[in-house]
Amino acid sequence: MKELYGQPLHYLTNLSMKQWDYLRIGANDEDVPLDTLIDPAKAESSIWRVEEMHRNTISPFFIARLWHGDPMYHVYIDAIFPELKDPSK
């Protein structure tokens, strides 16, 4: 998704997607690619709806508590480097 739209997904959206993948373990159709089970356009639309809800409703304090309890939180966070003006100009 990031490669397509140039923005990372919300931390909770990443966790949700990871949980959705985990829920398939042991299912009869576990080895079937998701794009054959679910229309890719509908899947993408659903992800963006979840993303919108997370971005608009989740408290920063809640995210901080989640990060505090998750030693691997940095795996889901993209580094943001501001573009600096050229100092020689």
C-alpha positions, 0 to 999 in steps of 0.5 A, spaced: 500 500 500 505 504 501 508 503 494 502 505 491 500 511 495 506 513 498 504 513 505 505 508 510 499 505 514 497 507 521 500 503 526 493 500 528 491 498 521 498 494 520 496 490 526 489 489 524 492 486 517 497 482 521 491 479 525 487 478 519 493 474 516 494 470 523 487 468 523 487 464 516 492 459 519 489 452 519 483 454 515 482 450 509 483 455 504 490 457 508 494 456 502 489 460 497 492 467 495 487 472 498 486 476 491 482 469 489 478 469 495 476 477 495 476 482 490 482 486 490 478 492 489 474 491 495 479 489 500 483 495 498 477 499 500 476 496 506 483 497 508 482 504 507 476 505 511 479 501 517 485 506 516 481 512 516 477 510 522 484 509 525 487 516 523 481 520 525 479 516 532 485 513 535 487 517 541 495 518 541 495 516 548 492 509 546 497 509 541 503 510 546 500 505 551 500 500 545 507 502 543 510 501 550 507 494 551 510 492 544 517 491 543 517 491 536 513 497 534 518 500 530 517 495 525 511 498 523 513 505 523 517 509 517 522 514 518 520 521 516 526 525 514 524 532 512 527 535 506 532 540 508 533 546 504 540 547 500 544 551 505 549 553 500 543 557 497 
